[in-house]
Amino acid sequence: MPVAGELKEALECAAGDGTAVEPDYPLAEWTTLRAGGRADFFAEPESEAGLAALLATCRERGTPVTLLGRGSNFLPLDSGVRGLTMRLSREPFTGIEPDGPRLRCGAGAKLKHVAAEAKRSCLAGMEFLEGIPGSLGGGLRMNAGAMGSELFDIVESVRLMDPDGMVFEMPAESIEVAYRSCPLLKNQIALGAVLKGEPDTAEAIAARMAEFAERRWGSQPKARSAGCVFKNPETIPAGKLVDELGLKGASEGGAMVSEEHGNFIVNNGGATADDVLRLIGHIREQALAERGIELQTEVQIIGGEEARGD
Ligand SMILES: Cc1cc2nc3c(=O)[nH]c(=O)nc-3n(C[C@H](O)[C@H](O)[C@H](O)COP(=O)(O)OP(=O)(O)OC[C@H]3O[C@@H](n4cnc5c(N)ncnc54)[C@H](O)[C@@H]3O)c2cc1C
């Protein structure tokens, strides 16, 4: 693959910080559903300067860029993801630093680690993050939420990198967010955020975390999934709708609608992204035909025309 070899070398040379660029990389192993295709190229940048240089090189060459977080709402098409897919998993991107009532967090930090640090720092308001298996970057893109709270409720500011590699900071008030979406992050990369909590005792925080965990694990499947497949329509929770349509347990290949929660599709072994997409299509058709409801996907279908979701 001389062209691939040339691009790998150009990217590694541009990064200049020891970042390895892997061609033809299987993405499924970095997704919680363990399904989907391969990235043309994959890298975990070692530094912010390296990330900026990789972006600039991709921009010059017209190579598409995709960000992967912890892959917990991410379905790469079986046909693969073109260009360079990057994961901010190295140390410069994963820090969590307490600063009075705030936590300064890198985009690669796990949300459960953010919740744990908030508890250690006696800061309330971040308990709901504990059970969300994503990173802060993916959480910001999705405006992840649970137990009546969502991430942007506690964000004070976000540090971003634009497609040319320029770094800037925005206060949360100036960022448009919606239910399970922060459209700005479709084209900008989140590098980190300042989160704000309220002082409380570690015991009270721990009690709320335990209560949330009990509520979560009472209703959520333990099998491999990509979280909620559909956004909740205004009139009915998506899981209840799927249940009422009699589709719990419906399957396509290795993908099955969870018996425990209708808004989760689980991998029963060997599911392909195509299996999942056929099942999603079937549910959407039934919801429209029987209830007149157009279900929108929450899971990010990555690759082809739909790269980086809505
Ligand atoms: C068992 C289970 C339970 C879940 N429970 C919840 C829940 O309660 N509430 C909830 O909201 N979600 C839930 N999810 C879904 C998922 O965990 C969240 O959406 C999470 O925020 C995704 O983060 P991630 O790091 O895994 O992102 P990924 O899934 O890897 O990516 C999601 C999107 O973010 C983009 N992205 C990733 N990093 C960046 C970055 N640095 N800058 C810009 N864009 C970026 C990706 O390109 C993609 O479009 C659950 C998932 C599972 C599997």
The ligand as an SDF file (V2000), in Angstrom:
LIG
                    3D

 53 58  0  0  0  0  0  0  0  0999 V2000
  -24.1250    0.8020   29.0030 C   0  0  0  0  0  0  0  0  0  0  0  0
  -24.2140    2.2380   28.5170 C   0  0  0  0  0  0  0  0  0  0  0  0
  -24.8950    3.1840   29.2730 C   0  0  0  0  0  0  0  0  0  0  0  0
  -25.0090    4.5090   28.8260 C   0  0  0  0  0  0  0  0  0  0  0  0
  -25.6870    5.4040   29.6000 N   0  0  0  0  0  0  0  0  0  0  0  0
  -25.7970    6.6870   29.1660 C   0  0  0  0  0  0  0  0  0  0  0  0
  -26.5140    7.6460   29.9360 C   0  0  0  0  0  0  0  0  0  0  0  0
  -27.0160    7.3830   31.0130 O   0  0  0  0  0  0  0  0  0  0  0  0
  -26.6050    8.9140   29.4530 N   0  0  0  0  0  0  0  0  0  0  0  0
  -26.0390    9.2770   28.2610 C   0  0  0  0  0  0  0  0  0  0  0  0
  -26.1480   10.4510   27.8680 O   0  0  0  0  0  0  0  0  0  0  0  0
  -25.3570    8.3780   27.5130 N   0  0  0  0  0  0  0  0  0  0  0  0
  -25.2240    7.1050   27.9360 C   0  0  0  0  0  0  0  0  0  0  0  0
  -24.5350    6.2050   27.1720 N   0  0  0  0  0  0  0  0  0  0  0  0
  -23.9570    6.6260   25.8920 C   0  0  0  0  0  0  0  0  0  0  0  0
  -22.5210    7.1540   25.9770 C   0  0  0  0  0  0  0  0  0  0  0  0
  -21.8440    6.6150   27.1110 O   0  0  0  0  0  0  0  0  0  0  0  0
  -22.4660    8.6910   26.0250 C   0  0  0  0  0  0  0  0  0  0  0  0
  -23.0630    9.2730   24.8850 O   0  0  0  0  0  0  0  0  0  0  0  0
  -21.0210    9.1820   26.1320 C   0  0  0  0  0  0  0  0  0  0  0  0
  -21.0410   10.5460   26.3980 O   0  0  0  0  0  0  0  0  0  0  0  0
  -20.2050    8.9380   24.8760 C   0  0  0  0  0  0  0  0  0  0  0  0
  -18.8680    9.2190   25.1860 O   0  0  0  0  0  0  0  0  0  0  0  0
  -17.6800    8.4660   24.4430 P   0  0  0  0  0  0  0  0  0  0  0  0
  -16.4130    9.0060   24.9700 O   0  0  0  0  0  0  0  0  0  0  0  0
  -17.8550    7.0020   24.5380 O   0  0  0  0  0  0  0  0  0  0  0  0
  -17.8960    8.9790   22.9560 O   0  0  0  0  0  0  0  0  0  0  0  0
  -17.9290    8.1040   21.6300 P   0  0  0  0  0  0  0  0  0  0  0  0
  -19.0690    7.1570   21.7010 O   0  0  0  0  0  0  0  0  0  0  0  0
  -16.6090    7.5620   21.3270 O   0  0  0  0  0  0  0  0  0  0  0  0
  -18.2680    9.2530   20.5690 O   0  0  0  0  0  0  0  0  0  0  0  0
  -19.5310    9.8880   20.5870 C   0  0  0  0  0  0  0  0  0  0  0  0
  -19.4460   11.1290   19.6870 C   0  0  0  0  0  0  0  0  0  0  0  0
  -18.5680   12.0760   20.2660 O   0  0  0  0  0  0  0  0  0  0  0  0
  -17.5860   12.4670   19.3230 C   0  0  0  0  0  0  0  0  0  0  0  0
  -16.3810   12.7910   20.0810 N   0  0  0  0  0  0  0  0  0  0  0  0
  -15.6660   11.9960   20.9120 C   0  0  0  0  0  0  0  0  0  0  0  0
  -14.6600   12.6630   21.4850 N   0  0  0  0  0  0  0  0  0  0  0  0
  -14.7200   13.9280   21.0130 C   0  0  0  0  0  0  0  0  0  0  0  0
  -13.9440   15.1010   21.2220 C   0  0  0  0  0  0  0  0  0  0  0  0
  -12.8870   15.1150   22.0400 N   0  0  0  0  0  0  0  0  0  0  0  0
  -14.2880   16.2350   20.5560 N   0  0  0  0  0  0  0  0  0  0  0  0
  -15.3450   16.2330   19.7150 C   0  0  0  0  0  0  0  0  0  0  0  0
  -16.1190   15.1600   19.4630 N   0  0  0  0  0  0  0  0  0  0  0  0
  -15.8140   14.0190   20.1160 C   0  0  0  0  0  0  0  0  0  0  0  0
  -17.4380   11.2820   18.3890 C   0  0  0  0  0  0  0  0  0  0  0  0
  -16.9120   11.6640   17.1250 O   0  0  0  0  0  0  0  0  0  0  0  0
  -18.8840   10.8200   18.2960 C   0  0  0  0  0  0  0  0  0  0  0  0
  -19.5960   11.6060   17.3660 O   0  0  0  0  0  0  0  0  0  0  0  0
  -24.4130    4.8750   27.6050 C   0  0  0  0  0  0  0  0  0  0  0  0
  -23.6930    3.9280   26.8520 C   0  0  0  0  0  0  0  0  0  0  0  0
  -23.6000    2.6150   27.2970 C   0  0  0  0  0  0  0  0  0  0  0  0
  -22.8260    1.6160   26.4780 C   0  0  0  0  0  0  0  0  0  0  0  0
  1  2  1  0
  2  3  1  0
  2 52  2  0
  3  4  2  0
  4  5  1  0
  4 50  1  0
  5  6  2  0
  6  7  1  0
  6 13  1  0
  7  8  2  0
  7  9  1  0
  9 10  1  0
 10 11  2  0
 10 12  1  0
 12 13  2  0
 13 14  1  0
 14 15  1  0
 14 50  1  0
 15 16  1  0
 16 17  1  0
 16 18  1  0
 18 19  1  0
 18 20  1  0
 20 21  1  0
 20 22  1  0
 22 23  1  0
 23 24  1  0
 24 25  2  0
 24 26  1  0
 24 27  1  0
 27 28  1  0
 28 29  2  0
 28 30  1  0
 28 31  1  0
 31 32  1  0
 32 33  1  0
 33 34  1  0
 33 48  1  0
 34 35  1  0
 35 36  1  0
 35 46  1  0
 36 37  1  0
 36 45  1  0
 37 38  2  0
 38 39  1  0
 39 40  1  0
 39 45  2  0
 40 41  1  0
 40 42  2  0
 42 43  1  0
 43 44  2  0
 44 45  1  0
 46 47  1  0
 46 48  1  0
 48 49  1  0
 50 51  2  0
 51 52  1  0
 52 53  1  0
M  END
$$$$
